[in-house]
Amino acid sequence: MTHDDSIVTAALLVIGDEILSGRTKDKNIGTIAEHLTAIGIRLSEVRVVADVEGDIVDAANALRQRYTYVFTTGGIGPTHDDITADAIAKAFGVGIDVDPRALALLKPHYEKRGIELTAARLRMARIPDGAELIANSVSIAPGFMIGNVIVMAGVPLVMQAMLTDVTARLRTGLKMFSRSLGLDRPEGEIAEIFAAHQAEWPDVSMGSYPSFGDGRFRTELVLRATDEVRLIESLQQLKLKLSIS
């Protein structure tokens, strides 16, 4: 990784009819968000699109113009509806075919297991021209990175392996620190104090998250900032205003 004191942003493009239908519950968004936050990349937007080439192309092109990086998950398997690689190639205006580097990974892997490298499995070796491969230590078939777009599998374990591999190539920026304050009070009771505090500390992002359980209203206040000293000072001042020791 290369690090500087700038703000590095990212978007996540989740691809797949199964996500939109509710059949598959996405488990990758939280993992990616947590990982990027930890290394100093701000995940600023998440989109979910169906297995429709035009929709994937449009979303990828829009997001890659707006953010430092675009991560995608899903649609790089062996079946007919796995069209992410083709869509990303189209978004960049480049060709796509079986990549010798990917083939060199897949062929011995399947031969060792006594499994035929069928046309369907070869689809997982199709990589857009000019892309870098992203290693997959779980099931071998690689992801890829082209420009600022990072294309990963949708299977959580495989996605995590690819995310780990690609991290070393990313530029990272200012890390965002966070602190939380749990209150056994409803939001309405502290809303005005909290709003006034936010106005006094514009460099600290503040959010309020209510919950209800055991017959009681609770509120969690979360403060986030790139300056940890300012963050702690803001939290301490907020506690004083809320009469919390």
C-alpha positions in Angstrom: 0.0 0.0 0.0 1.0 3.6 -0.6 -0.2 6.1 2.0 -0.7 9.9 1.9 -2.8 12.4 3.8 -5.4 12.8 1.2 -9.0 11.4 1.2 -9.3 8.2 -0.7 -12.8 7.1 -1.6 -14.5 3.9 -2.9 -17.8 2.6 -4.1 -19.0 -1.0 -4.0 -21.0 -2.4 -6.9 -22.9 -5.6 -5.8 -23.9 -7.6 -8.9 -26.5 -10.3 -9.0 -30.2 -11.1 -9.4 -30.1 -13.3 -6.4 -29.2 -10.3 -4.1 -32.1 -8.3 -5.5 -34.6 -11.1 -5.2 -33.7 -11.7 -1.6 -32.7 -15.3 -2.2 -29.1 -14.5 -1.2 -28.4 -12.3 1.7 -25.3 -10.1 1.1 -22.5 -10.7 3.6 -19.8 -8.8 1.8 -20.8 -5.2 2.3 -20.0 -5.0 6.0 -16.7 -6.9 5.5 -15.5 -4.6 2.8 -16.6 -1.5 4.6 -14.8 -2.5 7.8 -11.7 -3.5 5.9 -11.5 -0.2 3.9 -12.2 1.9 6.9 -9.3 0.2 8.7 -6.8 0.9 6.0 -7.9 4.5 5.3 -10.3 4.2 2.3 -13.8 5.7 2.7 -16.6 3.5 1.3 -18.9 6.3 0.1 -21.6 4.4 -1.9 -23.0 1.0 -2.5 -25.1 0.0 -5.5 -26.8 -3.3 -6.3 -27.5 -4.1 -9.9 -29.0 -7.1 -11.7 -27.3 -9.4 -14.1 -27.9 -7.1 -17.0 -24.9 -6.1 -19.0 -26.0 -2.5 -19.7 -26.8 -1.8 -16.1 -23.4 -3.1 -15.0 -21.6 -1.1 -17.6 -23.5 2.1 -16.7 -23.0 1.7 -13.0 -19.3 0.9 -13.3 -18.6 3.9 -15.6 -20.5 6.3 -13.3 -18.8 5.1 -10.2 -15.3 4.9 -11.5 -15.5 8.5 -12.6 -16.6 9.6 -9.1 -14.5 7.6 -6.7 -10.8 6.6 -6.3 -11.7 2.9 -6.5 -14.7 0.8 -7.4 -15.0 -2.7 -5.9 -17.4 -5.2 -7.5 -18.7 -8.5 -6.1 -20.5 -11.3 -8.0 -20.8 -12.5 -11.5 -17.4 -14.0 -12.3 -18.3 -17.7 -12.1 -18.7 -20.4 -14.8 -22.4 -20.0 -15.6 -24.2 -18.1 -18.4 -25.4 -15.3 -16.0 -21.8 -14.6 -14.8 -21.3 -11.6 -17.1 -19.4 -9.2 -14.9 -16.0 -9.6 -16.7 -17.6 -9.0 -20.1 -19.5 -5.9 -18.8 -16.4 -4.4 -17.2 -14.4 -5.0 -20.5 -17.2 -3.2 -22.3 -17.1 -0.4 -19.8 -13.4 0.2 -20.5 -13.8 -0.4 -24.2 -11.3 -3.3 -24.3 -11.4 -6.9 -25.6 -11.8 -10.0 -23.4 -10.7 -13.6 -23.9 -9.1 -16.5 -22.0 -6.1 -15.1 -20.3 -2.9 -17.3 -20.5 -2.0 -16.3 -16.9 -5.4 -17.4 -15.6 -5.4 -20.5 -17.7 -2.0 -21.4 -16.2 -3.6 -21.3 -12.8 -6.7 -23.2 -13.6 -5.3 -26.0 -15.7 -3.0 -27.7 -13.2 -5.6 -27.0 -10.4 -8.2 -29.1 -12.3 -5.8 -31.7 -13.6 -4.6 -32.4 -10.1 -8.2 -33.0 -9.0 -9.0 -35.1 -12.1 -11.6 -32.6 -13.2 -12.1 -31.7 -16.9 -11.4 -28.0 -17.8 -14.7 -27.5 -19.6 -15.8 -24.5 -21.6 -17.9 -23.4 -18.7 -14.9 -23.5 -16.3 -12.8 -21.7 -18.9 -15.2 -18.8 -18.5 -13.5 -18.1 -15.2 -10.2 -17.5 -17.1 -11.7 -14.8 -19.3 -10.0 -11.5 -18.3 -10.3 -8.1 -19.9 -7.2 -7.0 -21.9 -4.8 -5.0 -19.8 -6.1 -6.2 -16.4 -4.0 -7.3 -13.5 -4.9 -10.6 -11.9 -6.1 -10.8 -8.2 -5.1 -14.0 -6.5 -7.7 -16.4 -5.2 -6.1 -18.7 -2.5 -9.4 -20.5 -2.0 -10.6 -21.7 -5.3 -7.8 -20.5 -7.7 -10.0 -18.7 -10.3 -8.7 -15.1 -10.2 -10.3 -11.8 -9.9 -8.9 -8.8 -11.7 -8.2 -5.1 -11.5 -8.4 -2.8 -14.5 -7.9 0.9 -14.0 -9.5 1.7 -10.7 -12.0 -1.1 -10.8 -11.4 -4.2 -8.6 -13.5 -7.2 -9.6 -14.0 -9.9 -7.0 -16.1 -13.0 -6.5 -19.4 -12.9 -4.6 -18.8 -15.9 -2.4 -17.7 -14.3 0.9 -14.7 -16.6 1.6 -13.3 -16.1 -1.9 -14.0 -12.4 -1.9 -12.1 -12.0 1.4 -9.1 -13.8 -0.1 -9.2 -11.5 -3.2 -9.6 -8.4 -1.0 -6.5 -9.4 1.0 -4.5 -9.9 -2.1 -5.4 -6.6 -3.8 -4.9 -4.5 -0.7 -1.2 -4.2 -1.2 -1.8 -2.4 -4.5 -4.1 0.2 -3.1 -3.5 3.8 -2.3 -4.7 4.7 1.2 -5.4 8.0 2.8 -6.4 9.5 6.2 -7.9 6.9 8.5 -11.3 7.6 10.1 -11.4 7.1 13.9 -14.6 6.5 15.7 -16.0 6.6 19.3 -19.5 5.6 20.4 -21.6 6.6 23.4 -24.5 4.4 24.5 -27.4 6.1 26.3 -30.4 4.7 28.0 -32.4 7.6 26.7 -34.6 8.1 23.6 -33.3 10.2 20.7 -35.9 12.9 21.2 -34.5 13.7 24.6 -31.0 14.5 23.4 -31.7 15.6 19.8 -31.3 19.4 20.4 -28.1 19.0 22.5 -26.6 16.7 19.9 -27.5 19.0 17.0 -25.9 22.0 18.8 -22.8 19.9 19.5 -22.5 18.9 15.9 -22.7 22.6 14.9 -19.8 23.4 17.2 -17.6 20.5 15.9 -18.1 20.6 12.1 -14.9 18.5 11.6 -16.4 15.6 13.5 -19.1 13.5 11.8 -21.9 12.6 14.2 -24.7 10.1 14.0 -27.6 8.9 16.2 -28.8 5.3 16.2 -31.9 4.4 18.2 -33.0 1.0 19.4 -35.8 -0.5 21.5 -35.5 -3.5 23.8 -36.7 -4.8 27.1 -39.3 -2.1 27.1 -36.7 0.7 27.0 -35.6 3.1 24.3 -31.8 3.4 23.8 -29.7 5.6 21.7 -26.1 5.1 20.5 -24.2 8.2 19.4 -21.3 7.7 17.1 -18.6 10.3 16.5 -16.1 10.0 13.6 -13.1 12.1 12.6 -9.7 11.8 11.0 -8.1 13.7 13.9 -8.2 11.4 16.9 -7.4 14.1 19.4 -10.2 16.3 18.2 -12.5 13.3 18.3 -11.8 12.6 21.9 -12.1 16.2 22.9 -15.5 16.4 21.2 -16.7 13.2 22.9 -15.6 14.6 26.3 -17.5 17.8 25.7 -20.6 15.9 24.6 -20.5 13.9 27.8 -20.4 17.1 29.9 -23.4 18.5 28.0 -25.3 15.3 28.6 -24.3 15.1 32.2 -22.4 11.9 31.8 -19.3 11.3 33.8 
